[in-house]
Amino acid sequence: MEKPGAPIVVLRLAATKSRPMTTRPQLDLSTFDDQLLDGLDFCRKVYDLFDQVKDSPDGIAKLRLRPTKTEKRLIEELIPIARYVQARYREGRRIKVRWFSGSQPFDAILWSSGDLVKHRMAPRKLFVEVTTSVHQNEYLTRRLLHERGGSFGVKGVFRDKKTGAIVSKPHVHGGDEIATDLTGQILERLKSKSDKHYSPGTVLVVNCVADGLTLPSEWNDAIDRVTKAQLHLTFREVFLVETVMAHSTTLYGDRKRGHRRTTKS
């Protein structure tokens, strides 16, 4: 019992205002199309769009099968451009990006500013074209992965001409086969793009999709062969990127072609 005259202690709970839950804005290709974005903001939104697609209903299937233009452009254009921007954005070089969804002879324009541009150690304006180096049967392995949960490599997968079913059989790689195949894929893309007339200030970003995991030694072997073929000299830069093992290499064009730099970063 309380003693007579004892002080009464009153506990008061501070009133708290309920804060509305914030939701991320929904992103789509219009977020990027003909929009001038800071390079790092561009990268953040690209990866946010990837997460948004992945977390949506049947998101993994969408990323594998790429049924709409959104998934296709995200995987084949926006992510490779983001990887290039991350490789170039630094102190002394701030980058802005404008990506286009149309059929113009480039996929994006990059504007740079800062001391590196001021002292002519980096270009003020670049055109970026993206292409994908990939085996012709790679889409079949993605289809099998979605439908059956797995597939052998691209050299053992094909569609049966009689039944139309996708067949996957094991293929054993020997010696330098992986490096040889990767070299062939890259050179085919370089040859195809070199036959077209691009602006002298064009960077070609090659999204390299290899058959399985590619060891650093295999990547370096393929890059040495591609370099010796000299098909990259048409462009200011050729940025080769492989996203699974995070390989990347820059090949610089001929100095005589539009005064391109040849020093590697």
C-alpha positions as CSV (number, residue, x, y, z in Angstrom):
1,M,0.0,0.0,0.0
2,E,1.0,3.5,-0.6
3,K,1.9,5.6,2.4
4,P,-0.3,8.6,3.0
5,G,1.2,11.7,1.5
6,A,3.6,9.8,-0.7
7,P,4.2,11.6,-4.0
8,I,2.4,10.2,-6.9
9,V,4.7,9.6,-9.8
10,V,3.1,10.0,-13.2
11,L,4.8,8.4,-16.2
12,R,4.1,10.2,-19.4
13,L,4.9,8.7,-22.7
14,A,6.1,11.1,-25.3
15,A,3.8,11.2,-28.2
16,T,5.4,10.0,-31.3
17,K,4.2,10.8,-34.7
18,S,3.9,7.8,-37.0
19,R,6.2,8.2,-40.0
20,P,4.8,7.1,-43.3
21,M,6.8,4.3,-44.8
22,T,8.9,5.4,-47.7
23,T,8.8,3.3,-50.9
24,R,11.3,3.4,-53.6
25,P,10.1,4.9,-56.8
26,Q,9.4,2.5,-59.6
27,L,12.0,2.6,-62.3
28,D,11.8,1.7,-66.0
29,L,13.6,2.6,-69.2
30,S,12.1,6.1,-69.2
31,T,14.2,6.8,-66.0
32,F,17.2,6.7,-68.3
33,D,16.1,7.5,-71.8
34,D,17.4,10.9,-72.9
35,Q,17.9,11.9,-69.3
36,L,21.2,13.6,-68.3
37,L,22.3,11.9,-65.1
38,D,25.4,12.1,-62.9
39,G,27.5,9.0,-63.6
40,L,27.3,7.6,-60.1
41,D,23.5,8.3,-59.9
42,F,23.2,6.6,-63.3
43,C,25.0,3.5,-61.9
44,R,22.9,3.5,-58.7
45,K,19.6,3.6,-60.7
46,V,20.8,0.9,-63.0
47,Y,21.5,-1.5,-60.1
48,D,18.2,-0.4,-58.4
49,L,16.4,-1.4,-61.6
50,F,18.1,-4.7,-61.6
51,D,17.0,-5.3,-58.0
52,Q,13.5,-4.2,-58.8
53,V,13.2,-6.6,-61.6
54,K,14.8,-9.5,-59.6
55,D,12.4,-8.9,-56.6
56,S,9.3,-8.6,-58.8
57,P,7.0,-11.6,-59.4
58,D,8.9,-14.2,-61.6
59,G,11.8,-11.7,-61.4
60,I,14.6,-14.4,-61.8
61,A,12.8,-15.7,-64.9
62,K,12.6,-12.3,-66.4
63,L,16.3,-11.7,-65.9
64,R,17.0,-15.1,-67.5
65,L,14.6,-15.0,-70.4
66,R,14.4,-11.2,-71.0
67,P,10.9,-11.2,-72.3
68,T,10.6,-7.5,-72.7
69,K,12.7,-4.6,-73.8
70,T,13.3,-3.6,-70.2
71,E,15.2,-6.7,-69.2
72,K,17.0,-6.9,-72.5
73,R,18.2,-3.3,-72.4
74,L,19.1,-3.6,-68.7
75,I,21.3,-6.6,-69.2
76,E,22.8,-5.9,-72.6
77,E,23.2,-2.1,-72.4
78,L,22.7,-0.3,-69.1
79,I,24.8,-2.6,-66.9
80,P,27.8,-2.7,-69.3
81,I,27.7,1.1,-69.5
82,A,27.5,1.4,-65.7
83,R,30.6,-0.8,-65.5
84,Y,32.4,1.5,-67.9
85,V,31.4,4.6,-66.0
86,Q,32.5,3.1,-62.7
87,A,35.9,2.4,-64.3
88,R,36.4,6.0,-65.4
89,Y,34.6,8.2,-62.7
90,R,37.3,9.4,-60.3
91,E,38.9,12.4,-58.7
92,G,39.5,15.0,-61.4
93,R,36.9,13.5,-63.7
94,R,33.2,13.8,-63.0
95,I,31.0,12.1,-65.6
96,K,27.4,12.7,-66.8
97,V,25.6,10.1,-68.8
98,R,22.7,10.4,-71.3
99,W,21.5,7.0,-72.6
100,F,19.2,6.7,-75.6
101,S,16.8,3.9,-76.4
102,G,16.5,4.7,-80.1
103,S,18.4,3.4,-83.2
104,Q,21.0,6.1,-83.4
105,P,24.7,5.0,-84.1
106,F,25.5,5.0,-80.4
107,D,23.9,4.0,-77.1
108,A,25.0,6.8,-74.8
109,I,26.9,10.1,-74.7
110,L,29.2,10.8,-71.8
111,W,30.3,14.3,-70.7
112,S,33.3,14.6,-68.5
113,S,34.5,17.6,-66.4
114,G,37.3,18.3,-64.0
115,D,41.1,18.8,-63.9
116,L,41.8,15.7,-66.1
117,V,39.6,17.2,-68.8
118,K,41.1,20.7,-68.2
119,H,44.7,19.3,-68.8
120,R,43.5,17.2,-71.7
121,M,44.1,13.9,-69.9
122,A,40.5,12.9,-70.5
123,P,38.0,13.7,-73.3
124,R,35.2,16.1,-72.6
125,K,32.7,14.2,-74.7
126,L,32.5,10.5,-75.7
127,F,30.0,8.4,-77.6
128,V,29.5,4.9,-76.2
129,E,28.3,1.9,-78.3
130,V,27.6,-1.4,-76.5
131,T,27.7,-4.9,-78.1
132,T,27.6,-8.4,-76.6
133,S,30.1,-11.1,-77.3
134,V,28.2,-14.4,-76.8
135,H,27.9,-17.9,-78.2
136,Q,24.9,-18.3,-80.5
137,N,23.4,-21.1,-78.3
138,E,23.7,-19.2,-75.0
139,Y,20.0,-18.3,-75.0
140,L,19.2,-22.0,-75.1
141,T,21.1,-22.6,-71.9
142,R,19.2,-19.8,-70.2
143,R,16.0,-21.3,-71.3
144,L,17.0,-24.7,-69.9
145,L,18.1,-23.2,-66.7
146,H,14.7,-21.6,-66.3
147,E,12.7,-24.7,-67.3
148,R,14.7,-27.5,-65.8
149,G,17.0,-25.9,-63.3
150,G,20.3,-26.5,-65.1
151,S,22.1,-27.0,-68.3
152,F,25.5,-28.0,-69.6
153,G,27.6,-25.5,-71.5
154,V,26.8,-23.8,-74.8
155,K,28.9,-26.2,-76.9
156,G,26.7,-29.1,-75.8
157,V,23.3,-27.6,-76.2
158,F,21.1,-27.6,-79.3
159,R,17.5,-27.8,-80.4
160,D,16.4,-31.1,-81.8
161,K,15.2,-30.5,-85.4
162,K,12.5,-33.2,-85.3
163,T,11.0,-32.5,-81.8
164,G,12.0,-28.9,-81.3
165,A,13.1,-29.9,-77.7
166,I,16.3,-28.4,-76.3
167,V,19.0,-31.0,-75.7
168,S,21.9,-30.5,-73.4
169,K,24.9,-32.8,-73.4
170,P,28.3,-32.5,-71.5
171,H,31.2,-31.1,-73.4
172,V,34.8,-31.5,-72.1
173,H,37.0,-28.4,-72.7
174,G,40.6,-29.1,-73.5
175,G,43.8,-27.1,-73.4
176,D,43.2,-23.5,-74.3
177,E,39.7,-24.0,-75.7
178,I,38.0,-21.6,-73.5
179,A,40.4,-18.8,-74.3
180,T,40.2,-19.6,-78.0
181,D,36.4,-19.5,-78.0
182,L,36.3,-16.3,-76.1
183,T,38.9,-14.7,-78.5
184,G,36.7,-15.8,-81.5
185,Q,33.6,-14.3,-80.0
186,I,35.3,-10.9,-79.2
187,L,36.9,-10.7,-82.6
188,E,33.6,-11.4,-84.4
189,R,32.1,-8.5,-82.6
190,L,35.0,-6.2,-83.3
191,K,35.0,-7.1,-87.0
192,S,31.3,-6.5,-87.2
193,K,31.5,-3.1,-85.5
194,S,34.7,-2.0,-87.3
195,D,32.9,-2.4,-90.6
196,K,30.5,0.4,-89.6
197,H,31.4,4.1,-89.6
198,Y,31.5,5.4,-86.0
199,S,32.5,8.9,-84.8
200,P,36.2,9.1,-84.0
201,G,35.3,9.7,-80.3
202,T,33.5,6.4,-79.9
203,V,34.1,3.9,-77.1
204,L,33.0,0.4,-77.8
205,V,31.9,-1.5,-74.7
206,V,32.0,-5.3,-75.3
207,N,29.9,-7.3,-72.8
208,C,31.7,-10.7,-72.9
209,V,29.6,-13.7,-72.0
210,A,31.9,-16.6,-71.6
211,D,31.0,-20.3,-71.6
212,G,31.2,-21.0,-67.8
213,L,33.8,-19.6,-65.4
214,T,36.8,-18.0,-67.0
215,L,40.1,-18.1,-65.1
216,P,42.3,-14.9,-65.0
217,S,44.9,-16.8,-67.1
218,E,42.3,-17.7,-69.7
219,W,41.0,-14.1,-69.8
220,N,44.5,-12.7,-70.2
221,D,45.3,-15.2,-72.9
222,A,42.2,-14.2,-74.9
223,I,43.0,-10.5,-74.4
224,D,46.5,-11.0,-75.8
225,R,45.2,-12.7,-78.9
226,V,42.5,-10.0,-79.4
227,T,45.2,-7.3,-79.0
228,K,47.5,-8.9,-81.6
229,A,44.6,-9.0,-84.1
230,Q,44.4,-5.1,-83.9
231,L,40.7,-4.9,-84.8
232,H,40.3,-2.6,-81.8
233,L,42.3,0.2,-83.5
234,T,39.2,1.6,-85.2
235,F,37.8,2.9,-81.8
236,R,39.1,5.4,-79.3
237,E,38.7,2.7,-76.7
238,V,37.4,-0.8,-76.5
239,F,36.3,-1.7,-73.0
240,L,36.0,-5.5,-72.5
241,V,34.0,-6.5,-69.5
242,E,32.9,-9.9,-68.1
243,T,30.5,-9.6,-65.2
244,V,30.5,-13.1,-63.7
245,M,34.2,-13.2,-62.7
246,A,34.5,-9.3,-62.9
247,H,37.2,-9.3,-65.6
248,S,37.7,-6.1,-67.5
249,T,40.4,-4.7,-69.9
250,T,40.7,-1.6,-72.0
251,L,42.3,-1.6,-75.4
252,Y,43.2,1.8,-76.8
253,G,42.9,2.8,-80.5
254,D,45.4,4.0,-83.0
255,R,46.9,7.4,-82.0
256,K,46.7,8.5,-85.6
257,R,42.9,7.9,-85.8
258,G,41.4,11.1,-84.2
259,H,44.4,11.7,-81.9
260,R,43.4,8.9,-79.5
261,R,45.3,8.2,-76.4
262,T,47.2,4.9,-76.0
263,T,48.1,5.0,-72.3
264,K,46.2,2.4,-70.3
265,S,44.4,3.5,-67.1
